[in-house]
Amino acid sequence: MEITVTIHEAEHPIAIMQVKGEISAASYMEVVNKAQALFGNPARHLIIDLSEVTAVSSAGLVGLHKIALVYSGVPQQVDDDDSRPDFTHNSSARKFVKLLNPQPDVDEALKQAGLKLFFKVYTDLESAIQSF
């Protein structure tokens, strides 16, 4: 998996995090850690570009949910043990995190997991940027 980040300068900077490959049990914490590092430094707004994500596992879905919680302001603890994830529903992440162009299989996984309640999904970058 590969993650690249660009910053779109606007009234409030917007981080665009492009993920390539699979978001799986082996890689989901890398995505979460990168999103947490970007949170407020430099950007409080995040677009996760999923256009080159070929698959997302259940662990990857948990990772995306963790990002929603972080950007909703829910404090997160480090998962050094096998504790269960907090599946608190807080749709305020929709204000700060957008998903961009998920492939059909990834989009279906997001839908089945109910993560479209947390994230607004866009098919083009300009619309995602303008939504902030």
WOPE-V47269 format. One record per residue. N is the residue number from 0. RES is the residue in one small letter. PSI is psi in degrees with one decimal (999 if undefined). Layout:
# WOPE-V47269
<<N RES PSI> <N RES PSI>>
This chain:
# WOPE-V47269
<<0 m 146.7> <1 e 138.8> <2 i 127.7> <3 t 148.6> <4 v 134.9> <5 t 153.6> <6 i 123.7> <7 h 117.0> <8 e 122.4> <9 a -168.4> <10 e -42.9> <11 h 123.9> <12 p 144.1> <13 i 121.3> <14 a 132.7> <15 i 110.7> <16 m 109.4> <17 q 125.3> <18 v 133.8> <19 k 134.8> <20 g -154.2> <21 e 143.1> <22 i 104.9> <23 s -175.8> <24 a -32.0> <25 a -18.6> <26 s -9.4> <27 y -33.1> <28 m -25.7> <29 e -40.7> <30 v -45.9> <31 v -47.5> <32 n -39.6> <33 k -44.2> <34 a -40.9> <35 q -38.8> <36 a -33.0> <37 l -21.6> <38 f 105.9> <39 g -5.2> <40 n 78.6> <41 p -4.1> <42 a 136.6> <43 r -7.8> <44 h 137.4> <45 l 134.1> <46 i 124.1> <47 i 110.0> <48 d 111.6> <49 l 13.5> <50 s -24.4> <51 e 20.0> <52 v 118.8> <53 t -26.3> <54 a 153.1> <55 v 124.0> <56 s 177.8> <57 s -36.1> <58 a -37.6> <59 g -37.6> <60 l -39.1> <61 v -40.1> <62 g -43.6> <63 l -37.5> <64 h -40.7> <65 k -40.6> <66 i -42.7> <67 a -42.7> <68 l -42.6> <69 v -50.1> <70 y -12.0> <71 s -7.5> <72 g 10.2> <73 v 120.6> <74 p 139.5> <75 q 142.0> <76 q 155.4> <77 v 132.8> <78 d 78.0> <79 d -10.3> <80 d -168.5> <81 d 33.7> <82 s 152.6> <83 r 143.8> <84 p 152.6> <85 d 113.3> <86 f 35.8> <87 t 136.0> <88 h 121.4> <89 n 104.2> <90 s 3.1> <91 s -15.0> <92 a -27.1> <93 r -26.0> <94 k -29.7> <95 f -18.7> <96 v 129.8> <97 k 148.5> <98 l 143.1> <99 l 124.6> <100 n 55.7> <101 p 143.9> <102 q 158.4> <103 p -43.3> <104 d -38.3> <105 v -42.3> <106 d -42.5> <107 e -40.6> <108 a -41.5> <109 l -42.9> <110 k -48.6> <111 q -34.3> <112 a -6.9> <113 g 14.1> <114 l -11.7> <115 k -9.9> <116 l -26.9> <117 f -30.5> <118 f 143.3> <119 k 134.7> <120 v 132.7> <121 y 154.3> <122 t -8.0> <123 d 146.4> <124 l -42.9> <125 e -41.5> <126 s -39.9> <127 a -43.7> <128 i -45.1> <129 q -17.5> <130 s -12.1> <131 f 999>>
